[in-house]
Amino acid sequence: MSGVDVDIITHEILVIGAGLAGQMAALEASRYSDTAVLSKVHPLRSHSVAAQGGVNAPLGNVAPDDWEKHAFDTVKGSDYLADQDSVEILCKNAMTGILEIDSYGAIFDRLPDGRLAQRPFGGGSFPRTCYAGDATGHELMNTLYGELMKNNVRFYEEWLATSLIVEDDICRGMIAINLKNGEAAYFRSKAVIVATGGCGRVYERTTNSHQSTGDGIAMAYRAGAAVCDMEFVQFHPTTLVGTNILISEAARGEGGVLLNAVHERFMERYAPAMKELAPRDIVVRSIQTEINEGRGLGEKGREFVELDLRMLGKDILSQKLPQVYKLARDFANMDAAEECLPVQPAQHYTMGGIRTGNSADSTIRGLFACGECACVSVHGANRLGGNSLAETLVFGKIAGAAALGYIRRKELARIPKAIIERELSSINALFTGGDEHEAEIKKELQKVMWNMVGIFRNDADLTKALKAIRELKAKYANIGVRDECRIFNTELMQAIELGFLLDNAEMIAFGALLRRESRGSHFRTDHPLRDDTNWLRHTILTMKNGTTHADYEPIRITRFRPEARTY
Ligand SMILES: Cc1cc2nc3c(=O)[nH]c(=O)nc-3n(C[C@H](O)[C@H](O)[C@H](O)COP(=O)(O)OP(=O)(O)OC[C@H]3O[C@@H](n4cnc5c(N)ncnc54)[C@H](O)[C@@H]3O)c2cc1C
C-alpha cells in the first residue's frame, strides 16, 4: 500500500492533452508502451478541432517546392529567431506527417489528378497549405482519434491535471482531478508528455477556446522547467468584431482583400509585394495602425476594418470556405457573398512555451512537451499560418518516440508521498480560502494584457502591466471557491486555471519588458527596430525561489543568415 490517501493510477507514459500534438504523441508511444491520455475536455473538443485553414508541407503539388524553401520561409517569417536545425526537422518531416494522416483516411481536398490540393497562406512563397475545406483541424482530429480508439489507447476524459510531480529533477507523474466527481488521483508514470496547448485566454480578445489557459506551461514552470520566448504572442489579423471568432487566413489565401473606411486596399502601402498574404505580424500592425489613426470603421473609425470576400461569390465560398461563410452568417448575421465582414485583430497563438530540444525533451528528465505548449523553437518571433498543425504532427510523433526511448529499462520510482500531500492540500485550500473571486481577477487580467501587453508595447505600459499582474497574483493567493459541490465544479476548475493564466501572463509581460527591440510579433514603440547585435537570442525563464529569473540562449543558425525582412 502506498500510505497516501489518494487513488494511484499507473501507466508507463502519460500524455496530458488530447489535441493533435497529444494524440500524435500517444499514437506513437502506445505502439510499444502502456500509454494513457488525459484531457480536461472531451478529446474531440480540444482546440485543435477549431483549426480551419490548413497544414503546411512542401509537397510541390501546385508549384515546385522543397523542404529548403519551406525552411527559408519559416525562418524569415520567424524574424530569424527560430532555431534553424529544428526548422529543418519540421520541414523535412511535414510531408510524411500529412501522408501518414492521409493514409489513415483523412479526407483532404484534392486536385483533379488525385494529389492533395494546396492553397497559398501568409508568408509562404508557394501554395503549400494542404486543407480539408476550412475545417482541417476537425478532419485531422477525427481521423487520429479513430486510430487511437483502434489501438485501444486509454483516455481519461474530463480530468484536469493540476501539477507535475518532480523529485530529484525527474518527472514522476502528475496530480489530476476527475471533474466528474471531484476526486483527485496521483498518476504515476515513467514519463510525462505535456501537450496542453496555448494560453490565449490571458487576453481579452482571442480566437482561442476557453480551455486555452496555458496549464502545461505553468505546471512545467512551477516544477522547475525552463520556459522560452513567452513575449512572442501571435495576434491574428482577421477576427469577427464582437466575438473575435477567427476568420481563417484561407479567406485571404483564396483572394479576400482588406479595406479601410475609404475602401482603400491599404495593405498595398504596407507590404507591396505580398499585400494581405504578408506574415501575420505585419498584417496585424497594418490593420491596427489604420484603426489607431482613425481610418477604420465603427466608432470614430477606431474599431475595425473590412474583409471583402464578395469577389469569390457564393459558390467558391460554399465550396472552399464553408465554415467562414457559416460563421459570418451565424455570428455576425452577414452574407459574406454580399457584404464586407467587420474584422479586427485578436490574440491567436502562443509562440513561447516549455523549452525543448529537438527530441521534445524539456530541461527536466522524463518530462517531454510538444505542440503549442512547447517551444522547440520552430516559430521564433512569428509563426506562419499552417505551420502549427505541421508542428503538432511532426513533434507530436517525435515526443512519443523520445518518451519510448527514455522509459526503456526505467523502473517506476517510489511514491513521493510528501510532494503528493503538499499538492493535494493546495487544492483543498481553495475551498477554505478567502473572499477574492476568480471571475473578477480573470477579467482584470485579460484587460491588462490586452491594453498593455498587446500589439504595440512600450516600457511604461509593460512596467505597469507587470505590477498589475503581480498585484492580481497577490489577490489570487486569497481566492476562495464558494461552490462546494464536487460534481463538475467549474468554479474550482476555473480557479485552478486562473492560477496558470497568471503565471503565463507574468512570463509574457516580464519577457516583453526585458526585450528592448522589435522582432516579429513583439513590437516595442520605444525600440522600433530589430537589434541582431544584442537580441538575436532566446529568452529563457525559470522559477527560482518563487520569482521569475531570466537567462538568454543564442539562436541556432545553420543556413540562413539574418537579413532585412521585406514582403
Ligand atoms: C481558431 C483557430 C484556428 C486555427 N487554425 C489553424 C490552421 O488552420 N493551421 C494551423 O497550422 N494552425 C491553426 N491554429 C493553431 C493550431 O490549431 C493549434 O496551435 C494546435 O492545434 C494546437 O494543438 P495542441 O495539440 O498543441 O493543443 P490543443 O489542441 O489546444 O489541445 C490541448 C489539449 O490539452 C488538454 N489540456 C489542457 N490543459 C489541461 C489540463 N490541465 N489537464 C488536462 N488536460 C489539459 C485539453 O483538454 C486539450 O485536449 C488555429 C488555432 C485556432 C485557435
The ligand as a Gaussian input file, in Angstrom:
#p B3LYP/6-31G(d) Opt

LIG

0 1
 C       -9.499000      29.078000     -34.265000
 C       -8.124000      28.537000     -34.585000
 C       -7.800000      28.174000     -35.883000
 C       -6.528000      27.683000     -36.188000
 N       -6.232000      27.330000     -37.476000
 C       -5.008000      26.810000     -37.745000
 C       -4.690000      26.375000     -39.063000
 O       -5.507000      26.425000     -39.986000
 N       -3.445000      25.874000     -39.294000
 C       -2.507000      25.773000     -38.303000
 O       -1.400000      25.301000     -38.557000
 N       -2.801000      26.165000     -37.042000
 C       -4.027000      26.672000     -36.750000
 N       -4.305000      27.052000     -35.459000
 C       -3.349000      26.737000     -34.401000
 C       -3.431000      25.249000     -34.082000
 O       -4.753000      24.802000     -34.241000
 C       -3.003000      24.958000     -32.653000
 O       -1.782000      25.581000     -32.372000
 C       -2.826000      23.451000     -32.448000
 O       -3.968000      22.771000     -32.894000
 C       -2.554000      23.154000     -31.001000
 O       -2.590000      21.780000     -30.810000
 P       -2.138000      21.148000     -29.431000
 O       -2.338000      19.693000     -29.570000
 O       -0.796000      21.645000     -29.071000
 O       -3.143000      21.750000     -28.342000
 P       -4.728000      21.807000     -28.258000
 O       -5.413000      21.343000     -29.462000
 O       -5.045000      23.169000     -27.735000
 O       -5.070000      20.741000     -27.139000
 C       -4.767000      20.925000     -25.783000
 C       -5.220000      19.697000     -25.006000
 O       -4.719000      19.787000     -23.685000
 C       -5.743000      19.482000     -22.775000
 N       -5.438000      20.172000     -21.520000
 C       -5.033000      21.445000     -21.347000
 N       -4.817000      21.683000     -20.045000
 C       -5.075000      20.541000     -19.400000
 C       -5.038000      20.154000     -18.036000
 N       -4.693000      20.983000     -17.071000
 N       -5.400000      18.887000     -17.713000
 C       -5.789000      18.011000     -18.683000
 N       -5.826000      18.325000     -19.986000
 C       -5.480000      19.572000     -20.322000
 C       -7.021000      19.948000     -23.441000
 O       -8.130000      19.290000     -22.902000
 C       -6.725000      19.548000     -24.886000
 O       -7.047000      18.200000     -25.059000
 C       -5.565000      27.561000     -35.151000
 C       -5.894000      27.904000     -33.850000
 C       -7.142000      28.414000     -33.571000
 C       -7.435000      28.829000     -32.149000

